[in-house]
Amino acid sequence: MSELPADVERLRQIEAWLLRQYRETATVGRYLEVQIGRVQEAIAAASGGRSADAEPGMGPGHGGGHGREPRGRRGGPPAGVPVQPEWVLEVERLSGAARTPVRVHAGDCGQQGAARSLSREEAVRALREGVGPCPFCRPELRLGISVDDPA
């Protein structure tokens, strides 16, 4: 992006789109990390407990590792990339400063609009206080609680 608009509303729309793209990419990355872990566990089991890194030429930068380890082994996303929250509260954007809660989402849900991060406790409290759960990611099921009106 070489030039950005000057008005705040368009900048916020661009920011929301970029964050949504990042979350979708991060979800794929997490899936791949899980699959890599499963393969590495299978390699360890099949080789009598030795990990792939213990075999000659199989560590990072030596062929089999393709020079990259799963993000979880390096300690998370690269510097400057926002950490994805576990839970988020979607809020309705109004012209004033007040933002009305709309839905609770799982952090990896691609259906959220303008949102702010929530802790697990805040997500449970919001759902119990009547904020609706997202019908796609179903945070109430992931949180293990029931809500009267799931939609």
N, C-alpha and C positions, 0 to 999 in steps of 0.2 A: 504494500500500500504506500504509494508515494505521497498523496495529498489526502488529508482528512477534512471533512466539513467543519465549519466553525460552530454550528449550533449544537447544543447539548443533547437534544432529543435524538437527532440522527447519530450522534456519537454513541449514545446509549444503545441504539438499535444495532449499530455495528458491533459494539462490545458484546451484546447479548448473542448475536449470531456467531461471533468468534468463540465465545465460551461454549456455546452449544456444539460447535464443530470440535472443539477440544475435548468436551465430555464424550462425544461419540467415538472419537479416536482413542481416548483413554480407555473406554470400555473394551474396545477391540484389543488394546494392549494388555489389559488385565486378563482377558480370555486367553491370549497367547501365553502370558506368564504362567497361568494355571496349566496349560497344556505342556509347556516346556518342563514345568515341575513334575508333572506326571511321567513324562518320557524319561527325565533324569532319575526318578525313583525306579522306573522299570529297568533302566540301564544298571543302576546300583544293585537291584535284586538279581538281575540276570548275570552280573559279573561277580557275584559273591560278596556284595557289600562295598565294592570300590565304586566311587563316583566317577563320572565322565572326566572331571578335572584331574583325577588321580592318574589317568592313563596318559602315557606319553603323547604329546602332540594334540591333546584334546582340550586344553584349557582355552581361555579367551585369547583370541589372536592367533590360534594355532589350528586353523582348519575347521574342526567340528563346532567350535564355539562361534565362528564367523566374526570374531572380534567384539561380540556384544554379549552381555549378560542380561537376564531379565531385570527390569527396573527395580523390582523388590530387593534384589541383591545389592544394588548400588545405593539404596536408601531413598527411593522415591523419584519423582519427576525431576528433570533438570532445573537448575536455578532459574528463577524468573517465571516459571510456569506455575499457575495457581494450583494448589492442591484441591482436588475435588472433595466437596463436603459429603458426608454420609447421608444427610437429610437436608432438605431445603423447604422453605416456605415461599410459595409463589404469591406475589402480591400484585394487586391491581394498580396500575399506574394512573394516577389522577393528576390533574393540573396543579393541585396544591401539594403540600408536603405530606399529607396523610396518605398512607398506603394501606388499603384494605386487604387482609389475608384472603386468599382465594382457595388454595389447595396445599396439602403437604405432599411432597414427592420424595422418592429415594434420590440420592445424589446423582445416580447414573441414568435417571429418566430423561429422555430426550423431549418430553412433552411440556416441560416447564417454561414459563415465560420469565418475566422479571422476578428474581428470587433472592432470598438471603439465606445464609447457612443456618442450620439448626443443630443442636446437640440431640442425642437420642431422647433425653428427658423432655426437651422442648417440643420435639415432634410428637411424642406421646401426649403431652399436655394440650397441644394445639388440636389434635384429633379428638381428644376427650372434651374439649371446650367447644366443639362444633365446627371446626374448620374441616372441610371435606377432604377426603383422600383422593389422590389421582386414580382414575379408573383404569389406567394403563399399567402403572408400576405397582399399584396396590400396596402402599407403605404400611397399612394397618396389618396386612398379613405378614410382611417381613418383620414388623415390630412385635408380632404375636399378640395383638389386641383386637377386640371387636368394636366396631362402631355401629350405631343404629342405622345411619343412612350412608352406605358406601359410595354413593354417586354424587 
